[in-house]
Amino acid sequence: MGIDSTGTVTPVINEAKPSIQTLQDVSGSSEVTLLDNTIFTTNNTIQNLTIAGPSNPTVSFGSVLQFTSGSVATSVISANIIYRGDSTANGVFTPIANKRYSVYFIYNGVNICGTVQGV
């Protein structure tokens, strides 16, 4: 993941074309287990979102999650992931209502880290 002089985050995705997976939205809830070189996306709003990191990530791990928080802010549950960026505080991601998010995940050798951009 790179950050340019304007603070824009650009994920570093392996040379192979990334896999794109549509989130399965069941009654407003989704569960995602992050996979390397994979973009998870949905155009639906998500009420409840559970995010799990991979079991054995490598330092080249990279994944992206894109979703929209609905009129009631999305509730996010994720263990062992440290967040920074928009709608985060003290390493915790708390989406706000009616906002589109892109979250870029990497493994820094110790933790899964998510950089959040809200639009």
C-alpha positions as a Markdown table, in Angstrom:
| # | Residue | x | y | z |
|---|---|---|---|---|
| 1 | Met | 0.0 | 0.0 | 0.0 |
| 2 | Gly | 1.4 | 3.4 | -0.9 |
| 3 | Ile | 0.5 | 6.9 | 0.2 |
| 4 | Asp | 1.2 | 9.8 | -2.2 |
| 5 | Ser | 2.0 | 13.4 | -1.2 |
| 6 | Thr | -1.8 | 14.3 | -1.0 |
| 7 | Gly | -2.4 | 11.4 | 1.5 |
| 8 | Thr | -4.2 | 9.3 | -1.1 |
| 9 | Val | -3.8 | 5.6 | -0.3 |
| 10 | Thr | -3.2 | 3.3 | -3.2 |
| 11 | Pro | -3.3 | -0.5 | -2.5 |
| 12 | Val | -0.5 | -2.6 | -3.8 |
| 13 | Ile | -2.1 | -5.5 | -5.5 |
| 14 | Asn | 0.0 | -8.4 | -6.8 |
| 15 | Glu | 0.8 | -8.4 | -10.5 |
| 16 | Ala | -1.9 | -11.0 | -11.1 |
| 17 | Lys | -5.3 | -9.5 | -11.8 |
| 18 | Pro | -7.2 | -9.3 | -8.4 |
| 19 | Ser | -10.2 | -11.5 | -7.8 |
| 20 | Ile | -13.5 | -9.5 | -7.4 |
| 21 | Gln | -16.1 | -11.0 | -5.1 |
| 22 | Thr | -19.6 | -9.6 | -4.5 |
| 23 | Leu | -20.6 | -9.5 | -0.8 |
| 24 | Gln | -23.5 | -11.7 | 0.0 |
| 25 | Asp | -26.1 | -9.4 | 1.8 |
| 26 | Val | -28.5 | -11.5 | 3.8 |
| 27 | Ser | -31.0 | -9.5 | 5.8 |
| 28 | Gly | -28.6 | -6.6 | 5.9 |
| 29 | Ser | -25.7 | -8.6 | 7.3 |
| 30 | Ser | -22.5 | -9.8 | 5.7 |
| 31 | Glu | -19.5 | -11.8 | 6.8 |
| 32 | Val | -16.2 | -11.4 | 5.1 |
| 33 | Thr | -13.0 | -13.4 | 5.5 |
| 34 | Leu | -10.3 | -11.4 | 3.8 |
| 35 | Leu | -8.4 | -13.1 | 1.1 |
| 36 | Asp | -5.1 | -12.1 | -0.5 |
| 37 | Asn | -5.3 | -10.1 | -3.7 |
| 38 | Thr | -9.1 | -9.9 | -3.5 |
| 39 | Ile | -11.6 | -7.0 | -3.7 |
| 40 | Phe | -14.9 | -7.5 | -1.9 |
| 41 | Thr | -17.6 | -5.1 | -3.0 |
| 42 | Thr | -21.3 | -4.5 | -2.9 |
| 43 | Asn | -23.6 | -1.7 | -4.0 |
| 44 | Asn | -26.2 | -2.6 | -1.4 |
| 45 | Thr | -26.2 | -1.0 | 2.1 |
| 46 | Ile | -24.9 | -3.1 | 4.9 |
| 47 | Gln | -26.4 | -3.0 | 8.4 |
| 48 | Asn | -24.0 | -5.5 | 10.2 |
| 49 | Leu | -20.6 | -6.5 | 8.9 |
| 50 | Thr | -18.2 | -9.0 | 10.4 |
| 51 | Ile | -14.7 | -8.9 | 9.1 |
| 52 | Ala | -12.2 | -11.7 | 9.7 |
| 53 | Gly | -8.5 | -11.6 | 8.7 |
| 54 | Pro | -6.8 | -14.5 | 7.0 |
| 55 | Ser | -5.5 | -17.3 | 9.2 |
| 56 | Asn | -1.9 | -17.2 | 7.8 |
| 57 | Pro | -1.2 | -14.0 | 6.0 |
| 58 | Thr | 2.1 | -13.2 | 4.4 |
| 59 | Val | 3.8 | -9.7 | 4.3 |
| 60 | Ser | 2.6 | -9.4 | 0.7 |
| 61 | Phe | -1.0 | -9.7 | 1.7 |
| 62 | Gly | -3.4 | -7.1 | 0.3 |
| 63 | Ser | -7.2 | -7.0 | 0.2 |
| 64 | Val | -9.9 | -4.3 | -0.4 |
| 65 | Leu | -13.5 | -4.0 | 1.0 |
| 66 | Gln | -16.0 | -1.6 | -0.5 |
| 67 | Phe | -19.5 | -1.1 | 1.0 |
| 68 | Thr | -22.1 | 1.6 | 1.8 |
| 69 | Ser | -23.4 | 2.3 | 5.3 |
| 70 | Gly | -27.2 | 2.7 | 5.3 |
| 71 | Ser | -29.4 | 5.2 | 6.9 |
| 72 | Val | -28.6 | 3.5 | 10.2 |
| 73 | Ala | -24.8 | 3.3 | 10.5 |
| 74 | Thr | -23.2 | -0.1 | 9.8 |
| 75 | Ser | -22.1 | -2.0 | 12.9 |
| 76 | Val | -18.7 | -3.5 | 12.3 |
| 77 | Ile | -17.2 | -6.5 | 14.2 |
| 78 | Ser | -13.6 | -7.4 | 13.6 |
| 79 | Ala | -11.0 | -8.9 | 15.8 |
| 80 | Asn | -7.3 | -8.4 | 15.5 |
| 81 | Ile | -7.5 | -5.7 | 12.8 |
| 82 | Ile | -6.2 | -2.2 | 13.5 |
| 83 | Tyr | -7.8 | 0.6 | 11.6 |
| 84 | Arg | -6.8 | 4.2 | 10.7 |
| 85 | Gly | -8.2 | 6.9 | 8.5 |
| 86 | Asp | -11.8 | 8.1 | 8.1 |
| 87 | Ser | -14.4 | 7.1 | 10.8 |
| 88 | Thr | -11.7 | 5.5 | 13.0 |
| 89 | Ala | -10.5 | 6.2 | 16.6 |
| 90 | Asn | -8.0 | 4.3 | 18.7 |
| 91 | Gly | -7.7 | 1.6 | 16.0 |
| 92 | Val | -11.4 | 1.0 | 15.8 |
| 93 | Phe | -13.5 | 1.5 | 12.7 |
| 94 | Thr | -17.0 | 3.0 | 13.3 |
| 95 | Pro | -18.8 | 3.8 | 10.1 |
| 96 | Ile | -21.3 | 6.7 | 9.9 |
| 97 | Ala | -24.7 | 6.5 | 8.2 |
| 98 | Asn | -25.1 | 7.1 | 4.5 |
| 99 | Lys | -21.4 | 6.9 | 3.6 |
| 100 | Arg | -19.5 | 4.8 | 1.0 |
| 101 | Tyr | -16.3 | 3.2 | 2.3 |
| 102 | Ser | -13.2 | 1.6 | 0.8 |
| 103 | Val | -11.0 | -0.2 | 3.3 |
| 104 | Tyr | -7.5 | -1.3 | 2.2 |
| 105 | Phe | -6.0 | -4.1 | 4.2 |
| 106 | Ile | -2.4 | -5.2 | 4.5 |
| 107 | Tyr | -0.4 | -7.4 | 6.9 |
| 108 | Asn | 2.6 | -5.6 | 8.4 |
| 109 | Gly | 4.2 | -8.8 | 9.8 |
| 110 | Val | 2.5 | -8.5 | 13.1 |
| 111 | Asn | -1.1 | -7.1 | 12.5 |
| 112 | Ile | -3.7 | -6.9 | 9.9 |
| 113 | Cys | -4.1 | -3.1 | 9.3 |
| 114 | Gly | -7.1 | -1.5 | 7.6 |
| 115 | Thr | -6.8 | 2.0 | 6.1 |
| 116 | Val | -10.3 | 3.5 | 5.7 |
| 117 | Gln | -11.4 | 6.0 | 3.1 |
| 118 | Gly | -15.0 | 7.3 | 3.3 |
| 119 | Val | -16.7 | 9.2 | 0.5 |
